Amino acid sequence: MNPSLDNAAPVKPVRTAVDFRPYQMPIFNDRGPGVIVLHWARQIGKSFSLAAWAVDRLLENERQGHLVTVLSNSRENGAEFLLKCAAVCRLLKQRFQIEETSPNTPFQQMRMEIRITRKGQIGRIKVLAANPRTARGFSGDLILDEFAFHEDSAAIWEAAEPILASNPDFRCRIASTGNGKHNMFYRMASGLGPSDGSLFANPNGFMVSRVTRASAWQQGVKIYDLKSNRAEIDPATARLRALDKRAYDQNYECVFADENMTLLTYELIAAAQSDAVTIDSQEWTAESIARMKSAKGQLCVGNDIGRNHDLSMVTVIEREGQLRRVVAMLKMENTRLPDQQKQLAVVCRMPKFHAYCGDMSGLGLGLVEYLQDQFGRYRIHGVNFSATEPASDRIKIEGRKAETARVTEIMAVNLLACFEEHTLKDLPNDPLLTDDLRKPEKITSPGGRVSIAATRDEAGHADHFWSLALALEAASTASAPFACETFKLTSKRTAQI
């Protein structure tokens, strides 16, 4: 614990001690309850503005002993936020202490805070790892820092919203640069409005502050050339010299990127599509059954299991050497598990049936166990979507520095490889399937970590995508996978897709 400065009251208010730029003032000055979303360009003072706001909340007379919780997407960003809070305290000559209770624990258990003592009471700004569990445990104000880069952003907001709604005095500030369109931040921040920091209400009812680099530059933020003698340049010149214009627009001009973040492009999907197969609804058609019976190669099945909120999708592919041909797909909506079992049994009894991989998370566990009892554990395998495995070579090429990766990320990268290598054929030419395949995104965090995410929207959580990925995993070995309850993804086997 590091005490700093004295216990005196601040020499002057935060708003006069800190030299704010014009676009920062509306965020700091707003004292109304509720949620404000900051869609700001990179490196123009998002975190510092929120740090000053958090410190001021603790120093308000009526806020003595108050708590501000910050959910951060990385340990480094969380530590930087606290350092900015400390810098504000030093400007005010205000006593503070910084403490990290988890320096040697995994990131998901991170806990660090700054304590501000005033009139004998202690207010706290606490930084935690961003996940749905921590979002359920806060009480007081909430800051979601770099929210577009939070994994499970929809689940985090689902957990936090009831707490904010329970007390009219709780306030929430959500800040981020854009990170594609398939995350909760996009849904909160999208909508037409000014880009100079002025608050406006978007169609979803959120108050939004948008600040582009061009607007920040007009208000005093400097831009320096990367390629010459570091001379000052204007935003137009900076964009002209950027190698990736779409990435520049997302990072600096508040444009939500689409194609450059989506894992599968329209071109890759179209190259694998044909009219040979259509997606069945609720039960297999005679045509699909005939194709499965006449298959010459091994049949491999992927099943993303749903019941009420999500579809249950089944994808059957035929393995022919390096090729993977889709021979049948089945969509079951709001279907009882016994009825789903009947449809899966049709495939598992086919002469060329080889292996099945199903999502065993949640209600899928019971279905997987039933199929194992009926058709053998050496052919029926459950995949735990929340599990981690050693990072495959493909994951490392994508930029992963850690030794492990989520099973879903490994599967997504392997699926991408099949599209890129054109080894996947006869994908149904279906618009809903195409939209679903484009939900997963390649996300690069501010710290350089590359990950794959598919967040939920009104149409589901990429059920078609995951059923296809699971089918490819079932086809990843020359013979049936070894007997085990949970299908293990390894770098050796996934590299063979």
N, C-alpha and C positions, 0 to 999 in steps of 0.2 A: 504494500500500500504506500502511495507516494503523496503525502500531504503537501500542499503548495499554497503559499501566500497566507494572508491572515484571515480572520473571521469577520472582518468589517463588512458593512454593507457596500454594495457597488458604488463607486465614486459617481457614476452617472448611468442613466438608463442604457440598455443595449442599443436601442435605436439611434442614440447619439454617439455612443462609443465606437460603433462599427461603421466603417465607411461603405455603406451599401450602394450598389448601382441602382438606377431607376427601376429596372425590371425585377430586382430582388425585393423592393419595398412592399409591393402588394402582398407577397407571401408572408413577409414578416409582420406587417401591420394588421393583417386580418385576424380579428378576435372572435369571429363568429364560430359557433360550433359546427361540426360536420366534417366532410371530407374534401380535400383539395388535391387535385392531381397535377403534378409538375411534369410536363413533357418538354424537357430542356435539352439543348445540344450538349455535347461532351465538353468538359473543361471550361465551364463558364460559371461555376460556383453553386451547383445544386446542393452538394453536401454541406458546404459552409453555411449556406442560407438556412438549411434545416437544423444545423448544429446551433446556430444563433437563436433560432426559434425555440428549440428544445431547452436551451439554457434559460431563455427569457420566461418560458412557461414555469420553470422551477423557481424563478426569482419573483414572480408575481406574488403579492402578499397573500392572496387567497389560495396560492398553489403550494404553500409550505408543506414539505413532506410528500410532495407529489412524485409520481413515477411516469417516465416516458420510456417506452419500449421501442427499440430499433431492431427490425429483422433485416439481417444483412446476408448477401449471397456468398460472402467469403470472409475468412478470418482477417485477411489483409484490409478489405474494405471496412470491416467493423472497427479495426484498430485505428484506421485513418479517420473515421467519423469521430471517435473519442478524442483524438488529437486535435481535431478542429473545435470540439467543445472546450477542450483545455485552452486553446488559443483565445477563444472568446472570453473565458474566465480571466485570463491574464490581462486582457484589455480592460476588464472591469475591476481588477485587483480583488477578485473574489476567490475565497478559499475553495479548494477542490481536492479530491482524492481519486486516483485511478486504480482500479483493481481488476485483475483477471484471475478468476478462480479455476480456470481450465486450460492452462498453457500447454499441457502435455496430453490433452484428450483429443479425440477425433473432432472434426469441425462440427458435426451435428450436435455435439454436446458443449459447444463453445458458450462461454458466459463471461462477459466482461462488463464493467460499468464505471461510470464516473459519479462521484457523490459530491453534492454541493451543500455545505452547511450554512444555514441562515437562521438567525434568531433561535439558535438551539435546536433546530429541526433539520433533518437531512432529506434532501430530495435526490432522486437517482435517475440517471439516464443509463438504461441497461441495454446492452447489445447481445442478441442471441442469433443463432443460426436460423435461417429462413426455412421453415417447414410447417406443415399443418399442426403438428403437435405444439410447437412453441406459440403458434398463432392462437391457440386455445387457452394459453395460460397467462396472458397479460391482463393488466387492470390499469386503466388510465389512458394516456395518450399513446398513439401508435404511429411509427414511421416505417414505411416499407421502402427501403433504399435500393435503387436499381431493380425495381419490381419486375420489369420485363425479363430479367435474367434469373428470376427465382424459379427453381424447379417446382412443379405442382402449384403454379400461381393461382389457378382457379380454386384448388382445395384450400390454399392459405386464406384466400379472401372468404371462402365459404365458412371457415372456422372463425375468422376475425369479425365478420359483419354482425353476428348476433350480439357480441360483446359491446361493440360500438353503439349498436342500436339500443342497448339496455340502459344507457346513461347519457342524458343530453349534454353533459359537461365533457365527455370524452371527445377528443379531436384526433383526426387522422390525416397524415400528409403522405402522399404516395409519389415517389419521384423516380424517374428513369429516362434514359435514352431509349429510343425504339429498338425492338429486336424481333422484327417480323410481325405478322398479323395473327398468328395462332397462339395468343396468350391473353391473359386477363388484362394486362396493362393496355393492350391495343383497344380492347372493348371499352375500357374506362376513359382513354384519352382521345379516341378518334372523334372527329367532328370538325367542322369549319369554325374558325375563330381567329382573332389577332395573334401575331407571333412576337409581340413586344413585352410579354409578361402580364398584360391586362387579363383579369379573370373573366371567363365567360362560361355559360352553361352549355354543355353539349347535349345532343339528342338523348343520351342515356341518363341525363339528369345530374351528372357530376360537374362540379366547378373545376375548370381546367385553366392552368397557366402554361402557355406555350412560348418558348423563347428559342429562336433560331440563332445560329452563329452570326448570320448577317445582321440581325437585330442587336445582338450583344455587342458586335463590333461597332455599330453605330453609337452604342452607349458606353464605349470605352475599353472593351476587351481587345487586346492585341492579338494578332496572328503573325507568326513568323515562318518564313520560307524554310522548307525542309532540305532543299536541294542546292542552295547557294550559300551565301555568307550569313544566313539567318536574318536577312533583312525583313522589315515589316512589309506585309502584303495585305491586300484586301480580300474579302471572301470570294469574289469572282475569280481572282487569280489563283487562290488556293484550290478551288474546285477544278479549274482548268488544268492544274498540274497534278490533280489526284489520279492515281492509276485506276481506281475503281470508283466510277461516278455514283453508282447506286449505293455503295457502302458509304461514300461521302455524304450523300443526301440523307441517309438514315442517321448517321452519326452527328451531323451538323445542321441539317436543314429540316429536321422533324418530319421527314417523309418515311412512312412505314414501308420497309422493303417487303417484297413478295418473292419473286422468282429467285433472287440471289440467296434467300434463306431457305427456301423449300428444298427438301431432300430430293424429291423426284420431280423433274421438269415434265412439262407436257410432251416434249419431244421424246424423252425416254419412255414414257408410258405408251404413247402412240405407237412406237416402234415394236412394242410387245403385244399390241392388241390385234384381234381378228374377230370375225363374225362366226367363228366355228362353235363358240360356246356362249350361252346366255345364263344369267343368274336365276336359279330356281327360287321359288318363294314357298316357305313353310314345309314342303316335302319334295323329294326327288321326282323329276319327271321321267317318263319312259325313255326319252332321248338320252338323258344323263346316265341313267342306269345302263343303257346299251353301250354307251361310250366306255364306261368303267369296266363292263364285262369283256369288251373287245380289246382292252389295253394289252399291249405286248410287254411294256416295261413295268416296273414296280410302281404301285400306287402309294402315295404318301399324303397324309391328311393333316391339315392344320385347322384348329378349332379355337376361335376366340369366343368364349362362353358368356352369354348374357341372359337376362330374364325379363326385367321390366324396363329399366332405364336404357339398356344397351341391346343391340341386336346380338343374336348368336350367329356367327358366320362360320361356315365350313368351306374350306378350299381343298380340292383333291387335284394333285398333280401327278403326272406320269413321268418317271425318270427314264430317259433314253440317253445313255452315255452322259455327256455334259449338258444335254438339253433338259429343260424342265417344262413340260407342256401342261397347261391347265386343262383338265378334262371335265371338271364340274365344279360349280359353286352353288351353295345353298344359303339363303338368308331366312332365318327364323326369328320372328318378332313376337314378343310376349308369349313365348311357347313354354309350356310346362316341361320340366326336366325329363319326365318319363317319355314324352313325345320326342324330345331331342334325342334321347337314347335310341329310340326306334330308328330314326333316320341315320344316326351314326353306325348302328349295327348293320344297316344295308351295305355300307362301304366296307366295314371290317370283315364281312363275310365274302367279299370279292376274292376270286382266285389269286389275283396279283397283289392283294393288300400286303403292304410292307411294314409301315409304321405310322403311328398317330402321335401328334404333339398337341396338347390342349392347355389352355390357360387355367392353372389350378388355383389361382388367386380367388378368394371369396367362395362363391357358390360352385365354382368350377371344380373344387376339390372332390365333392361327392360324385360328380359325373365321371371324373377321371378314375376314381377308385372303382366305380361300377364297371367301367369298360375294362379295367385291369383284371377284375374278377372274371369277366366274360371271355376276354380274348388274350390274356396273358400280359404280364408286366414287361416282358422282353420286347413287346411291340407297342404297348400303350404307355405313354410318358406324359407326366405333368410338368409344366414349366411355371415356376414362381416368378412372376413379373417384377417383384420387388427385390429379388436376389441379385447379388453381384458375383461376377466370375473374373478370372484372370483376363486382362485386356488382350484381345486378339491383335495380330499384326495389323489388320486393317484399321482397328480403332486407334492404334498408335500412330499410324500414318495420318489419320484424320487430325492428330494434334493432342491426343491424350497423353499426359505425363504420368498419371497415376498407374499403379500396377493392376488395378481392378476397374471394372466398368459394370454398369447395370446390364442385366441380361437383355433388356429391351433395346439398349443401344447396340449391343453386339449383333442382335438379330436385324436391326434396322440397317446397319452398315453392310451386313452380308446381303440383304435384299437389294440394296443399292448396287452392289457389285454385280448381281445377276442382271439387272437392267443395263448397267454400263457395258457388260461383256456380251449382251444380247443372247444370253443362254435361257431366257424365259420367253415362252411362246404361248400363243392362243389365249391371252388375257382377254376376258370379255370386254367388248366395246360398249361400256355402260357409263353414262355420265355421273351417276352417283358413286360408282366405283372409282372413277377418275378423281373426283373431288376428295374422296376418302383417302386415296393414296397420296394426295398432296398435303394432308394435314401435318404429318411429321416434319419437323424443321431441324436444320443444322444450326445450332446456337453456339456462338463464341462469346464467352464471358469477358468482362473487362480485363481479367487476369490471363486471358489467352486459352482458357480451357474450352475444348470443343465437346459438345454433347448433342444428343438427339432427344427431342421432346415432341410429344403429340398431345396437346392439351384438348380438353373436352369442349365441344360446342353443342349447339342445340341438336345436331344430327348424330352425336355420339362421340366416341373417342378413337376413331380410326379403326373400327372393327374389321373392315375389309383388309386393311393394311396388315394388321397383326395376324389374321388367319392365313394370309399368304406367306408372311414371314415364318409362321409356325410350320406350314407345310414344307417350306424349303429346309427348315431345321430337321424335319423328319426324314428328308431325303439326303442328309449331309454325310451319310456313311454308305459304303458299298454293301454292307450287310446290316441286319437289324441291330440297333444300339444295344449295349449291354443292359442287363436287367437292373433297374433301379427305380425307386418311386418317383424321384424328381429327375427330370432329364437335365443332365449337366452339359452346358455349352463350353467347349474347350477350344483354344486357338487351333489345335491340330485338326479337329473335325470341321470347324466352321470354315477353315481355309479351303476345304474341298468343294464348297458350293460353287 
